[in-house]
Amino acid sequence: MSIWGRKSMTILFVLAFSLIVALGSDALAQGSGSNPLWSKIDQLSSEVEGKCIAWRRDLHQHPELGNREFRTSKLVADHLRNLGLEVKTEVAHTGVVGILRGKKETPVVALRADMDALPVTELVDVPYASRVKAQYEGKEVGVMHACGHDNHTAILMAVAEVLSKLKDELPGTVKFIFQPAEEGGPKGEEWGAHLMVKEGVLESPKPDAIFGLHVGVVPALTGTISYRPLGIMAAVDRLGIVIKGTGTHGSLPWYGVDPVVVGSEVVMGLQTIVSRQTNLTVTPAVITVGTLNAGTRWNIVPDKVEMTGTIRGFDSKIQKEIHERIQKTAKMIAESAGASAEVTIEPMVPVTYNDPNLTSQMIPTLERVAGKGKVSLVPATTGGEDFSYYSEKVPGLFFFLGITPEGGKWVPNHSPYFYVDEKALIVGIRALSNLTVDYMANK
């Protein structure tokens, strides 16, 4: 297909999706009218907001790394039991699943929050800042909720409280999934959504739909909502390259093969794969080298360089082509200098995919919750999310919640300065609660 053909198809899809959204809005309005549960959700969300903020601050002050969320999972499980839910713990190591059965068994709606923090030392000046230290890959590191998962967990705890008080009016079942290790687990351990799915989290009962949110990700004002049908976040692969040369004295490099120089050339060569060999008018792609380790002393040419990085994309065919070009580029550059290169590429998560029909159906709900003009369609982001494993099996909708106050500066996730305006939390509570009842009402 020509470039113009692809562009025409994209334009047609956007126009068609806009029409579907408009029709979905009418259908939702006609199907539900003014649902009495809406005002009850608003009231209950306001009542639980203070608790939600307190939970969030407590979790923020006591962050835990992937597969080690022992304190967090106990807090969650105790809360769900106190609400009268059926609770299962130790799912995928430290995961917690709660089931709330309404007046009908079906439909079943799943709601997911991730619980783990990152090996980041916090630099935000707030009273509840993390001072936690932990071991990560053999090193002592600071631990921080630099991706905002403390907010996700607190929001879903609040949603569980809201919906549990509406149990007798819910026309279906809600499955609350509190997931560990979205950011990954320790070496040698399985982790995250993939393991939860493997252990049956999407069975008994099987959800008809799953919803999730993420604070931040894109620059957006507090309380706004951003979404995208189809691929909203990229597939993620982990890249590893080992360059093997020949060590020698630093003053006599001609007696060896310097893997540091070769590795530097490989890093630069990899950038041309995206900038000169990949058709970026079709889909975005990223290759980033994040670590490069070599040597033990200033005057010794080492015999080996190890580097790791990430590959991001939205098209499986192009992703495969990039993998092949990385192998070829690294090996041929190394061979041209008398060195060798070993390349390993490990798929981490697939594309986070929003079911277009479910998305169009639920946009009116998001617009009602956030307010007209506060819900926007955004470009796909090259960040990755293992929510993708759920939406591979069940129709899913994953959206972003704005957390930047008016006049404030947006700080990206994973930064030691990552900050969340807590006024956004109630919007998250209302969004997930309303998505649940609206989906059930129109199923």
N, C-alpha and C positions, 0 to 999 in steps of 0.2 A: 504494500500500500504506500502511496506517495505521502510526503509530508503534509501536503494540502489536504489529502484524504483524512489523515489523522486529526488535523486541526478541525476539519468540518465535523467529524464524528464527535470530537470534544464539545464543540459548540452545540451540536444537536443534543448531546447528553445533558448539558447544563440546562438547555431550554426545556427538555423533557422532564428533568428532575424538578425544575421550578413549577411546571404544570402539575406534577404528581404531588408536590408539597401543597400547592393551592387546593387540589382536590382532597388531599388528606386532611387539611384544615377543615374543609366543609364537612367531610365525612365524620371527623371526630366531634365537631360541634353538633351535628345532627344525631350522632349515635349516643352522646353522653348528656347533652344539654348542660345544665349547671349541676354537676355532681355534688351532692351534699358532703361528700368526703373531702372536697377541696378546702372548704373553710375549716373543717376539723383538722386537716393536715397543717394549715397555716397556724392555727391556734396551738396545736401540740408542738409544732416546730419552734415557735416562740418560747414555749415553756421549757423546752429541752436545750435551747441555745446556750444558756449559761453552763450547763453540764458539759455540752460538747466542747466548748472552749476550754473548760477545766481539764477534760480528758486529753485534749490536744496538747495542752501545756505540760501535763504530766508525762505524756508519751514523748514529747519533744525533749524533756529534761532527762529521760531515761531511754535513750535509743538503743536498739540492738541490731546486730548484723544478721545477714541472711542465714536461715536455719538455726538461729540461736535466739529467737524472739520469745524466750520462756516467760519473762515477766509480762510482756505484751499479750501473749496468748492467754495467760491466766486471767488478766484483767478483762479481756474480751469474753472468755468463756463464763466467768463468774457473772458478768453483766447479763449475758444471754440467758443463763439459767435463772437468774432473778426475775427475768421477764416471762418465764414459763416456757421458753422454747426448748425443742429437742436439740441437744448439743452433742457434737462429736468433736473430740480433740485429737491431737497428734496425727493430723492428716498431713501427709508430705512433711514429716518431721514436727513442725510446730503450728500447722494450720488449724483453724477452727471453723466448723460449719454448724450453723444454726438453722433449724426449720420451723417456720411459723405456719401453722395450718389454719386457714380461714374457714368460712362456712361451706366452701366447696374445695374439693381436692385439686381441681384444675381450673384455669391454667396455672402453670408453675413459672414464676419469675425468679431469676437468680440475680443477686446484686453482689458485686465483688469489690473488696478493698485490699490493698497490699499493706504489709506491716513493717517491712525491714528498713533499716537506715543504711548509711554509707560510711566508708572510712574517710571521713572529712573532719577536720578540726574547725569547729564553729567560730566565726569571727563577728557574729551579730550581737550587738549590745542590747540584750533583753534579759529581764530577771530570770526567765526560765531557760536560758541558754544551756546547751549540753556541755558538761565537763567530763563526760565519760571517755574512758580509754579502753581499748581492747586489742587483742592480737589479730592481725590480718596478714596472711601469707608470711608468717614468721617475724613480723615487725609490730611494735606497739604503735597504734594509730589513735587519733581522735575519732569519735563516732558522732555523727550528726544526721538528723532527718533533713538532709540537704535536697532531697527530691520531693518532700512534702507528704510522705506516706503516713505520717502522724495525723495529718488532716483527713486523709482518706479513711483511716481507721476510726477516728473520732466521729466523722460524719456518718459512717455506716452504723456505728453503735447507737447514734441518735436516731437514725432511720428505723432501726430495730425497735427502739422504744416507742416511736411514733406509731408504727404499724401494729405493734403488739397491742396498743390501746384501741385499735380499730379491728381487732381480730374477728369479732362477730359480724363485721360488715364487709370483710374482704372476700370477694368472690374467687378465691384461689389460694395457692400456697406460695410462700416466699422462702427462698433459700438464700441465706446470708453466707457468703464465702469470704473469710478472712485469710488471706494468702501470705505465706512467708516467702522470702527470698526472690522477690521480683528482680532485684539487682544482681542475683546470682548467689550461689552458695560456696562453701569452702571447696577446695580442690578435692576431687575424688567422691564428692557427694552429688546426688541428683537434687534438683531444686525447682522451686517455683511452680507456675501454672502447669507446665508440662507434667510434672510429677503429680500434681493434684488431679489432673485429668486421668492420668495413668492409674491412680488409686481410686477412681470412680466418683469424683466429686460431681460429675454431670449425670449421675445415675441415681435412681431410688430416692426421690423422684427426678426424672429428667426434665430440665427446664425447657420451656417453649421459647424463652428469650432471656438474654442476659444484658445487664446494663452496668457500666462503670464510668468513673470520672477521674480526671487528673488535674490537680491544681497547677497553675503556671503553664509550662511548655511553650506557649506563645504569648507575646506581650499583649495583655488585655486588662482593662479596668476591673476593679473588684465587682464581683457579682454578675459579670457578663459570661455568656456561654458561647463557645466556638465548637463547630462540628464540621464533618466532611463525610459524604457517602463514599462507599468503596474504600480504597486504601487511604487511611489517615496517618499512619505511622509506618516506618520502613521495616523491611526485613533486616536482620542484624546477623552478621557472621563475624567470628573472631579469627583474626589473622596471626599466624606465627611464622617467622622466617629466621633460620639459623644460617649465617654466613661462616664458612670454615676457610681459613687461610693458613698461613704458616708464620708462627711467632718468631721474633728476632729482636735484637737490640734496637732501641729507638733511634740510635745514631747510624744504624746500618740497615735501613728499610729495604734496600735492594737484595738483601740476602733472605728475605721472606716474602710473603704475600699479605699485605695489610688489609684485614677484613673490615677495619673501621672506614677506610676510604671506599672500599667496595660497598659496604652497607650504606654509606652516605649517597653513593650513586644509585643504589637500589631505591632508596627513599625518594629521590628526585625522579627516577624513572617511573615509579608507581603513579606519580601525579599526572604523567602524560596519558595514562590509561583513561582517566576521566576527562581530562582537558582536551585530548586530541584523538582518542580512539572510541569514545562512547558517544552515541547520538543523544545529547541531552535535550533535544526537542521532543523526544519520545518520553523520557522519564528521568528524574534526578538520580544521581549516584554519588557516593562518597567513598574514598579510600583515605583513611587516616592512620598514620603510625604514631602510637601513643607512648611506647617505651623503646629505648635503644640502650642495651647494656653491653659493655665490653671492658676487658682489661682490669688490672689490679694495681698498676704502677705507672707513673708519669713517663718513664723512659723505656718502656717495654711495648713493643708491638704485640698485641695479643694474637692468639690463634683462632679466636672465635668471637662473633658478634651475634647477640640474640635480640630480636625486635618483635614487638607485638602491636597489633592494631585492630581496626574495625573496618568492615565493608558494609555499606548501606545501599539499599535499592528497593524498588517497587515492582520490578518486572523479573520474573524467574528466568526468562531466557537471557536477558541482558546480564543478570547476576551471574549466570553460568559462564557467559562470555568473559566477564570481568575476572572470574576465578581462573580461567584458562590463560588470560593475558598476564595475570600476576605471576603464575607459575613460569611462563615463558620469559617474562621480563627479568625476574629475579635470577633465574638460572643462567640466562644468556649473559647478563651483565657480570655475574660472578665468574663464569667460564672465561669470558674475555680477559679477565685479570689473573687467571690461574687459580681462582678460588672455586668453591662450590656452594650451592644454596639448597637448603631443604625448606619447603613451603608446606605448611599445614593450614587448612581452612576448615573451621568448625562452625556449622550453622547453629545459631543461638535461638532466634525467634523468627517466625514468619511475619509477613505483612499484617498489621492490625487492620482488619477489614470490617467496615460498617455495612451491614446489610441494607441495601438501598430502599427496599420496601419498608422495613422496620424504621429506618431513619426518617423517611417522609411521613410515616404514620405518627411519629412521636415529636416532630418539630413543633406542632401546635402546643404540646404540653410544655416544652422548653420555653417557648415564647410567652406562654401564660405565666410561667414561674418567674422568669427573669424580667419580662416586660418587653413590649415591642421596641425594636431598635437595639436590643441588647443581646440578640442571638445572631451570630454571623457565620457564614460559610468561609472556611479558611483553606489555604493551600495545604497540601500534605507536608508533614514534617519528617525530617530524616532521623529523628529520635526513634527509639524502638520501645516496645511494650509487650510483655508476654501475655497480656489479655488476649493476644492473637490466638493462643491455643484454645481458649474458650470459644471465640467467634469462628474458629474452624469447624466446630462441632454443632454450635447452636447459633441462630441468628442473634447478632449482637449490635449494640450501640455504645460507643466509647466517645466521650466528649471532654472538652477542656473547660475548667472553671477559672475565670479571671481573678487575680489576687493582688493587683497593683492599685493602691489608692490614688484618687485624683491628685495630680501634682507630684506623685511619687515616682521613683525610678524603678523600672522593671529590672529584676536580677534573674538570670537564667537558673534553672534547676541544676543541682550538683555543685553550685558555687558555695564557698564557705560563708558568703554574704546573703544566701537565699533567705528571703523574708516573705511571710504570708500575712496579708491583711485579714484578720479573723472575722471581719464583717462578711466575708464571702461564705463562711461555713453554713449559715442558715439557708443560703441559696442552694448549696449542695444538698442539704437535708431535704428541702422542699422538692428539689428536682428529682432525686431518686425515689422519694415517696410518691410523688405525683406520677412519675413514669410507671411505677408499679400499678397503681390503681387504675390509671387510664388504659394501660395495656390490658389489664384484666377485664375492664368494662367493655372493651371493643374486640375482645378475642372471640 
